[in-house]
Each structure stands twice: as structure tokens, then as C-alpha cells.
Amino acid sequence: MRRATLFIVSFVFISLLLSNIQDGEALTKKKCFEAKVFPSGKCGRDGNYNCKKEYKNSRVKPTNCKCFSNFDETRLCNCTFC
């Protein structure tokens, strides 16, 4: 009876340990791509530059952005961070 209890307790402990390790790995992965809609008008000639400027207060700066004008007066910025 003691061996069965010890086996079950160790199984639960190892399962919890492994699930926490997987959660920790998910937090450290980089977020490489982000698409955001900005309500500040269409892209224009310098839309890619304007998309980069939208992230000026962000902790991480984008390396490359592409701007797409929407039908309403918004724009979609697809940016790469890696």
C-alpha cells in the first residue's frame, strides 16, 4: 500500500513539474510577428516608416514593417521583431 501511494504521489509531482517547465518555455519564446490596426489614416508614401513610428513607446522596436490601407480610414501594420 505504501509503494502504491508513493508511486501516485511521485507521478503527480513529476507531472506538475513538467507542466511548469513547458509553461516557462512558452513565456521565454520571442514574438516575431505582430499585426495591428491603427486608426490614424491611410498609409501614404511613407506608410512603412509610419508603422515603425507607432511602436516608438514600445519596449521592443520592429525591424521591418509593411503598411496596408484599409477601406475605412485605418491602416494595418504587419511588423517583424526578430
Backbone as XML, in Angstrom:
<?xml version="1.0"?>
<chain id="A" units="angstrom">
  <residue number="1" name="MET">
    <atom name="N" x="0.822" y="-1.195" z="0.000"/>
    <atom name="CA" x="0.000" y="0.000" z="0.000"/>
    <atom name="C" x="0.866" y="1.258" z="0.000"/>
  </residue>
  <residue number="2" name="ARG">
    <atom name="N" x="1.965" y="1.220" z="0.745"/>
    <atom name="CA" x="2.843" y="2.383" z="0.812"/>
    <atom name="C" x="3.524" y="2.629" z="-0.525"/>
  </residue>
  <residue number="3" name="ARG">
    <atom name="N" x="3.874" y="1.565" z="-1.229"/>
    <atom name="CA" x="4.522" y="1.720" z="-2.535"/>
    <atom name="C" x="3.565" y="2.331" z="-3.550"/>
  </residue>
  <residue number="4" name="ALA">
    <atom name="N" x="2.323" y="1.914" z="-3.516"/>
    <atom name="CA" x="1.338" y="2.467" z="-4.448"/>
    <atom name="C" x="1.119" y="3.949" z="-4.174"/>
  </residue>
  <residue number="5" name="THR">
    <atom name="N" x="1.042" y="4.312" z="-2.907"/>
    <atom name="CA" x="0.866" y="5.718" z="-2.553"/>
    <atom name="C" x="2.088" y="6.535" z="-2.971"/>
  </residue>
  <residue number="6" name="LEU">
    <atom name="N" x="3.271" y="6.011" z="-2.719"/>
    <atom name="CA" x="4.493" y="6.694" z="-3.120"/>
    <atom name="C" x="4.559" y="6.853" z="-4.638"/>
  </residue>
  <residue number="7" name="PHE">
    <atom name="N" x="4.157" y="5.840" z="-5.368"/>
    <atom name="CA" x="4.145" y="5.896" z="-6.831"/>
    <atom name="C" x="3.184" y="6.975" z="-7.327"/>
  </residue>
  <residue number="8" name="ILE">
    <atom name="N" x="1.993" y="7.034" z="-6.764"/>
    <atom name="CA" x="0.999" y="8.024" z="-7.193"/>
    <atom name="C" x="1.471" y="9.442" z="-6.863"/>
  </residue>
  <residue number="9" name="VAL">
    <atom name="N" x="2.015" y="9.638" z="-5.673"/>
    <atom name="CA" x="2.495" y="10.960" z="-5.278"/>
    <atom name="C" x="3.651" y="11.399" z="-6.169"/>
  </residue>
  <residue number="10" name="SER">
    <atom name="N" x="4.578" y="10.501" z="-6.455"/>
    <atom name="CA" x="5.700" y="10.872" z="-7.318"/>
    <atom name="C" x="5.231" y="11.147" z="-8.745"/>
  </residue>
  <residue number="11" name="PHE">
    <atom name="N" x="4.245" y="10.416" z="-9.236"/>
    <atom name="CA" x="3.699" y="10.657" z="-10.572"/>
    <atom name="C" x="3.069" y="12.048" z="-10.657"/>
  </residue>
  <residue number="12" name="VAL">
    <atom name="N" x="2.284" y="12.410" z="-9.652"/>
    <atom name="CA" x="1.652" y="13.729" z="-9.635"/>
    <atom name="C" x="2.716" y="14.824" z="-9.558"/>
  </residue>
  <residue number="13" name="PHE">
    <atom name="N" x="3.723" y="14.636" z="-8.728"/>
    <atom name="CA" x="4.787" y="15.624" z="-8.587"/>
    <atom name="C" x="5.541" y="15.820" z="-9.901"/>
  </residue>
  <residue number="14" name="ILE">
    <atom name="N" x="5.898" y="14.748" z="-10.566"/>
    <atom name="CA" x="6.616" y="14.846" z="-11.840"/>
    <atom name="C" x="5.738" y="15.485" z="-12.908"/>
  </residue>
  <residue number="15" name="SER">
    <atom name="N" x="4.461" y="15.169" z="-12.923"/>
    <atom name="CA" x="3.546" y="15.779" z="-13.895"/>
    <atom name="C" x="3.452" y="17.289" z="-13.697"/>
  </residue>
  <residue number="16" name="LEU">
    <atom name="N" x="3.337" y="17.720" z="-12.447"/>
    <atom name="CA" x="3.292" y="19.158" z="-12.165"/>
    <atom name="C" x="4.602" y="19.841" z="-12.538"/>
  </residue>
  <residue number="17" name="LEU">
    <atom name="N" x="5.698" y="19.199" z="-12.262"/>
    <atom name="CA" x="7.000" y="19.759" z="-12.582"/>
    <atom name="C" x="7.167" y="19.928" z="-14.088"/>
  </residue>
  <residue number="18" name="LEU">
    <atom name="N" x="6.801" y="18.926" z="-14.857"/>
    <atom name="CA" x="6.932" y="19.008" z="-16.313"/>
    <atom name="C" x="5.996" y="20.044" z="-16.918"/>
  </residue>
  <residue number="19" name="SER">
    <atom name="N" x="4.802" y="20.182" z="-16.396"/>
    <atom name="CA" x="3.882" y="21.184" z="-16.946"/>
    <atom name="C" x="4.383" y="22.595" z="-16.659"/>
  </residue>
  <residue number="20" name="ASN">
    <atom name="N" x="5.010" y="22.822" z="-15.506"/>
    <atom name="CA" x="5.562" y="24.140" z="-15.205"/>
    <atom name="C" x="6.760" y="24.460" z="-16.085"/>
  </residue>
  <residue number="21" name="ILE">
    <atom name="N" x="7.558" y="23.475" z="-16.417"/>
    <atom name="CA" x="8.694" y="23.693" z="-17.308"/>
    <atom name="C" x="8.198" y="24.092" z="-18.689"/>
  </residue>
  <residue number="22" name="GLN">
    <atom name="N" x="7.165" y="23.453" z="-19.197"/>
    <atom name="CA" x="6.628" y="23.791" z="-20.513"/>
    <atom name="C" x="6.031" y="25.190" z="-20.513"/>
  </residue>
  <residue number="23" name="ASP">
    <atom name="N" x="5.365" y="25.598" z="-19.444"/>
    <atom name="CA" x="4.809" y="26.948" z="-19.350"/>
    <atom name="C" x="5.922" y="27.987" z="-19.327"/>
  </residue>
  <residue number="24" name="GLY">
    <atom name="N" x="6.999" y="27.700" z="-18.656"/>
    <atom name="CA" x="8.126" y="28.623" z="-18.607"/>
    <atom name="C" x="8.784" y="28.794" z="-19.955"/>
  </residue>
  <residue number="25" name="GLU">
    <atom name="N" x="8.884" y="27.734" z="-20.735"/>
    <atom name="CA" x="9.449" y="27.834" z="-22.075"/>
    <atom name="C" x="8.564" y="28.673" z="-22.974"/>
  </residue>
  <residue number="26" name="ALA">
    <atom name="N" x="7.268" y="28.598" z="-22.812"/>
    <atom name="CA" x="6.352" y="29.386" z="-23.638"/>
    <atom name="C" x="6.502" y="30.873" z="-23.346"/>
  </residue>
  <residue number="27" name="LEU">
    <atom name="N" x="6.819" y="31.230" z="-22.108"/>
    <atom name="CA" x="6.973" y="32.639" z="-21.766"/>
    <atom name="C" x="8.249" y="33.239" z="-22.331"/>
  </residue>
  <residue number="28" name="THR">
    <atom name="N" x="9.291" y="32.421" z="-22.525"/>
    <atom name="CA" x="10.561" y="32.953" z="-22.992"/>
    <atom name="C" x="10.669" y="33.000" z="-24.506"/>
  </residue>
  <residue number="29" name="LYS">
    <atom name="N" x="9.729" y="32.431" z="-25.244"/>
    <atom name="CA" x="9.789" y="32.470" z="-26.700"/>
    <atom name="C" x="9.533" y="33.883" z="-27.190"/>
  </residue>
  <residue number="30" name="LYS">
    <atom name="N" x="10.247" y="34.257" z="-28.240"/>
    <atom name="CA" x="10.090" y="35.591" z="-28.794"/>
    <atom name="C" x="8.851" y="35.671" z="-29.664"/>
  </residue>
  <residue number="31" name="LYS">
    <atom name="N" x="8.262" y="36.816" z="-29.641"/>
    <atom name="CA" x="7.128" y="37.093" z="-30.517"/>
    <atom name="C" x="7.697" y="37.812" z="-31.733"/>
  </residue>
  <residue number="32" name="CYS">
    <atom name="N" x="7.743" y="37.128" z="-32.866"/>
    <atom name="CA" x="8.430" y="37.678" z="-34.028"/>
    <atom name="C" x="7.544" y="38.539" z="-34.916"/>
  </residue>
  <residue number="33" name="PHE">
    <atom name="N" x="6.264" y="38.250" z="-35.002"/>
    <atom name="CA" x="5.379" y="38.975" z="-35.911"/>
    <atom name="C" x="4.196" y="39.555" z="-35.145"/>
  </residue>
  <residue number="34" name="GLU">
    <atom name="N" x="3.771" y="40.728" z="-35.585"/>
    <atom name="CA" x="2.585" y="41.336" z="-34.991"/>
    <atom name="C" x="1.866" y="42.144" z="-36.059"/>
  </residue>
  <residue number="35" name="ALA">
    <atom name="N" x="0.565" y="42.019" z="-36.084"/>
    <atom name="CA" x="-0.273" y="42.808" z="-36.987"/>
    <atom name="C" x="-1.209" y="43.646" z="-36.128"/>
  </residue>
  <residue number="36" name="LYS">
    <atom name="N" x="-1.211" y="44.959" z="-36.368"/>
    <atom name="CA" x="-2.034" y="45.874" z="-35.589"/>
    <atom name="C" x="-2.745" y="46.839" z="-36.517"/>
  </residue>
  <residue number="37" name="VAL">
    <atom name="N" x="-3.957" y="47.204" z="-36.137"/>
    <atom name="CA" x="-4.719" y="48.196" z="-36.887"/>
    <atom name="C" x="-4.619" y="49.525" z="-36.142"/>
  </residue>
  <residue number="38" name="PHE">
    <atom name="N" x="-4.226" y="50.568" z="-36.872"/>
    <atom name="CA" x="-4.107" y="51.906" z="-36.300"/>
    <atom name="C" x="-5.138" y="52.820" z="-36.953"/>
  </residue>
  <residue number="39" name="PRO">
    <atom name="N" x="-5.833" y="53.625" z="-36.172"/>
    <atom name="CA" x="-6.898" y="54.472" z="-36.723"/>
    <atom name="C" x="-6.395" y="55.809" z="-37.269"/>
  </residue>
  <residue number="40" name="SER">
    <atom name="N" x="-5.119" y="55.936" z="-37.512"/>
    <atom name="CA" x="-4.561" y="57.249" z="-37.860"/>
    <atom name="C" x="-4.404" y="57.466" z="-39.364"/>
  </residue>
  <residue number="41" name="GLY">
    <atom name="N" x="-5.377" y="57.069" z="-40.150"/>
    <atom name="CA" x="-5.364" y="57.373" z="-41.581"/>
    <atom name="C" x="-4.743" y="56.291" z="-42.438"/>
  </residue>
  <residue number="42" name="LYS">
    <atom name="N" x="-4.670" y="56.581" z="-43.720"/>
    <atom name="CA" x="-4.131" y="55.626" z="-44.683"/>
    <atom name="C" x="-2.607" y="55.641" z="-44.664"/>
  </residue>
  <residue number="43" name="CYS">
    <atom name="N" x="-2.003" y="54.697" z="-45.383"/>
    <atom name="CA" x="-0.546" y="54.534" z="-45.362"/>
    <atom name="C" x="0.193" y="55.700" z="-46.014"/>
  </residue>
  <residue number="44" name="GLY">
    <atom name="N" x="-0.183" y="56.056" z="-47.216"/>
    <atom name="CA" x="0.535" y="57.109" z="-47.925"/>
    <atom name="C" x="1.866" y="56.615" z="-48.459"/>
  </residue>
  <residue number="45" name="ARG">
    <atom name="N" x="2.738" y="57.565" z="-48.815"/>
    <atom name="CA" x="4.025" y="57.212" z="-49.415"/>
    <atom name="C" x="5.006" y="56.636" z="-48.403"/>
  </residue>
  <residue number="46" name="ASP">
    <atom name="N" x="4.946" y="57.083" z="-47.173"/>
    <atom name="CA" x="5.881" y="56.611" z="-46.146"/>
    <atom name="C" x="5.174" y="55.779" z="-45.078"/>
  </residue>
  <residue number="47" name="GLY">
    <atom name="N" x="4.279" y="54.922" z="-45.507"/>
    <atom name="CA" x="3.487" y="54.119" z="-44.575"/>
    <atom name="C" x="4.308" y="53.152" z="-43.745"/>
  </residue>
  <residue number="48" name="ASN">
    <atom name="N" x="5.323" y="52.522" z="-44.367"/>
    <atom name="CA" x="6.153" y="51.575" z="-43.623"/>
    <atom name="C" x="6.903" y="52.286" z="-42.495"/>
  </residue>
  <residue number="49" name="TYR">
    <atom name="N" x="7.401" y="53.474" z="-42.771"/>
    <atom name="CA" x="8.089" y="54.270" z="-41.752"/>
    <atom name="C" x="7.116" y="54.684" z="-40.646"/>
  </residue>
  <residue number="50" name="ASN">
    <atom name="N" x="5.918" y="55.077" z="-41.032"/>
    <atom name="CA" x="4.917" y="55.470" z="-40.032"/>
    <atom name="C" x="4.523" y="54.301" z="-39.141"/>
  </residue>
  <residue number="51" name="CYS">
    <atom name="N" x="4.475" y="53.101" z="-39.704"/>
    <atom name="CA" x="4.183" y="51.922" z="-38.876"/>
    <atom name="C" x="5.269" y="51.720" z="-37.829"/>
  </residue>
  <residue number="52" name="LYS">
    <atom name="N" x="6.530" y="51.891" z="-38.219"/>
    <atom name="CA" x="7.624" y="51.764" z="-37.253"/>
    <atom name="C" x="7.507" y="52.826" z="-36.160"/>
  </residue>
  <residue number="53" name="LYS">
    <atom name="N" x="7.102" y="54.036" z="-36.537"/>
    <atom name="CA" x="6.965" y="55.118" z="-35.556"/>
    <atom name="C" x="5.860" y="54.840" z="-34.550"/>
  </residue>
  <residue number="54" name="GLU">
    <atom name="N" x="4.853" y="54.063" z="-34.925"/>
    <atom name="CA" x="3.760" y="53.743" z="-33.994"/>
    <atom name="C" x="4.269" y="52.958" z="-32.784"/>
  </residue>
  <residue number="55" name="TYR">
    <atom name="N" x="5.405" y="52.298" z="-32.923"/>
    <atom name="CA" x="5.971" y="51.500" z="-31.838"/>
    <atom name="C" x="7.051" y="52.266" z="-31.073"/>
  </residue>
  <residue number="56" name="LYS">
    <atom name="N" x="7.077" y="53.591" z="-31.156"/>
    <atom name="CA" x="8.141" y="54.358" z="-30.510"/>
    <atom name="C" x="8.116" y="54.232" z="-28.992"/>
  </residue>
  <residue number="57" name="ASN">
    <atom name="N" x="6.951" y="54.046" z="-28.391"/>
    <atom name="CA" x="6.862" y="53.898" z="-26.934"/>
    <atom name="C" x="6.939" y="52.446" z="-26.491"/>
  </residue>
  <residue number="58" name="SER">
    <atom name="N" x="7.085" y="51.551" z="-27.444"/>
    <atom name="CA" x="7.148" y="50.128" z="-27.129"/>
    <atom name="C" x="8.544" y="49.765" z="-26.636"/>
  </residue>
  <residue number="59" name="ARG">
    <atom name="N" x="8.617" y="48.737" z="-25.819"/>
    <atom name="CA" x="9.900" y="48.276" z="-25.303"/>
    <atom name="C" x="10.744" y="47.647" z="-26.400"/>
  </residue>
  <residue number="60" name="VAL">
    <atom name="N" x="10.093" y="46.963" z="-27.338"/>
    <atom name="CA" x="10.784" y="46.293" z="-28.432"/>
    <atom name="C" x="10.470" y="47.034" z="-29.724"/>
  </residue>
  <residue number="61" name="LYS">
    <atom name="N" x="11.489" y="47.329" z="-30.500"/>
    <atom name="CA" x="11.306" y="48.052" z="-31.754"/>
    <atom name="C" x="11.242" y="47.065" z="-32.918"/>
  </residue>
  <residue number="62" name="PRO">
    <atom name="N" x="10.374" y="47.314" z="-33.893"/>
    <atom name="CA" x="10.291" y="46.427" z="-35.055"/>
    <atom name="C" x="11.485" y="46.625" z="-35.982"/>
  </residue>
  <residue number="63" name="THR">
    <atom name="N" x="11.912" y="45.530" z="-36.627"/>
    <atom name="CA" x="13.000" y="45.620" z="-37.593"/>
    <atom name="C" x="12.477" y="45.948" z="-38.980"/>
  </residue>
  <residue number="64" name="ASN">
    <atom name="N" x="11.255" y="45.539" z="-39.274"/>
    <atom name="CA" x="10.677" y="45.768" z="-40.590"/>
    <atom name="C" x="9.162" y="45.851" z="-40.453"/>
  </residue>
  <residue number="65" name="CYS">
    <atom name="N" x="8.537" y="46.761" z="-41.200"/>
    <atom name="CA" x="7.078" y="46.892" z="-41.191"/>
    <atom name="C" x="6.556" y="47.058" z="-42.608"/>
  </residue>
  <residue number="66" name="LYS">
    <atom name="N" x="5.362" y="46.564" z="-42.833"/>
    <atom name="CA" x="4.648" y="46.777" z="-44.093"/>
    <atom name="C" x="3.284" y="47.353" z="-43.753"/>
  </residue>
  <residue number="67" name="CYS">
    <atom name="N" x="2.899" y="48.371" z="-44.497"/>
    <atom name="CA" x="1.653" y="49.076" z="-44.240"/>
    <atom name="C" x="0.633" y="48.745" z="-45.323"/>
  </residue>
  <residue number="68" name="PHE">
    <atom name="N" x="-0.602" y="48.497" z="-44.898"/>
    <atom name="CA" x="-1.706" y="48.217" z="-45.814"/>
    <atom name="C" x="-2.877" y="49.114" z="-45.439"/>
  </residue>
  <residue number="69" name="SER">
    <atom name="N" x="-3.369" y="49.890" z="-46.417"/>
    <atom name="CA" x="-4.516" y="50.767" z="-46.174"/>
    <atom name="C" x="-5.801" y="49.968" z="-46.218"/>
  </residue>
  <residue number="70" name="ASN">
    <atom name="N" x="-6.683" y="50.229" z="-45.276"/>
    <atom name="CA" x="-7.999" y="49.601" z="-45.253"/>
    <atom name="C" x="-9.008" y="50.531" z="-45.916"/>
  </residue>
  <residue number="71" name="PHE">
    <atom name="N" x="-10.210" y="50.024" z="-46.160"/>
    <atom name="CA" x="-11.240" y="50.827" z="-46.818"/>
    <atom name="C" x="-11.698" y="51.987" z="-45.942"/>
  </residue>
  <residue number="72" name="ASP">
    <atom name="N" x="-11.858" y="51.727" z="-44.652"/>
    <atom name="CA" x="-12.144" y="52.850" z="-43.759"/>
    <atom name="C" x="-10.813" y="53.561" z="-43.490"/>
  </residue>
  <residue number="73" name="GLU">
    <atom name="N" x="-10.818" y="54.628" z="-42.786"/>
    <atom name="CA" x="-9.609" y="55.434" z="-42.588"/>
    <atom name="C" x="-8.678" y="54.813" z="-41.545"/>
  </residue>
  <residue number="74" name="THR">
    <atom name="N" x="-8.366" y="53.540" z="-41.706"/>
    <atom name="CA" x="-7.418" y="52.869" z="-40.821"/>
    <atom name="C" x="-6.342" y="52.218" z="-41.667"/>
  </residue>
  <residue number="75" name="ARG">
    <atom name="N" x="-5.289" y="51.785" z="-41.005"/>
    <atom name="CA" x="-4.227" y="51.069" z="-41.707"/>
    <atom name="C" x="-3.779" y="49.877" z="-40.882"/>
  </residue>
  <residue number="76" name="LEU">
    <atom name="N" x="-3.357" y="48.856" z="-41.581"/>
    <atom name="CA" x="-2.889" y="47.626" z="-40.956"/>
    <atom name="C" x="-1.379" y="47.592" z="-41.069"/>
  </residue>
  <residue number="77" name="CYS">
    <atom name="N" x="-0.709" y="47.423" z="-39.951"/>
    <atom name="CA" x="0.749" y="47.340" z="-39.925"/>
    <atom name="C" x="1.161" y="45.914" z="-39.574"/>
  </residue>
  <residue number="78" name="ASN">
    <atom name="N" x="1.882" y="45.271" z="-40.483"/>
    <atom name="CA" x="2.477" y="43.961" z="-40.231"/>
    <atom name="C" x="3.952" y="44.188" z="-39.951"/>
  </residue>
  <residue number="79" name="CYS">
    <atom name="N" x="4.380" y="43.914" z="-38.727"/>
    <atom name="CA" x="5.757" y="44.208" z="-38.337"/>
    <atom name="C" x="6.482" y="42.952" z="-37.880"/>
  </residue>
  <residue number="80" name="THR">
    <atom name="N" x="7.790" y="42.936" z="-38.148"/>
    <atom name="CA" x="8.679" y="41.856" z="-37.746"/>
    <atom name="C" x="9.570" y="42.369" z="-36.622"/>
  </residue>
  <residue number="81" name="PHE">
    <atom name="N" x="9.726" y="41.569" z="-35.575"/>
    <atom name="CA" x="10.518" y="41.978" z="-34.419"/>
    <atom name="C" x="11.767" y="41.132" z="-34.205"/>
  </residue>
  <residue number="82" name="CYS">
    <atom name="N" x="11.978" y="40.076" z="-34.983"/>
    <atom name="CA" x="13.136" y="39.186" z="-34.782"/>
    <atom name="C" x="14.182" y="39.396" z="-35.847"/>
  </residue>
</chain>
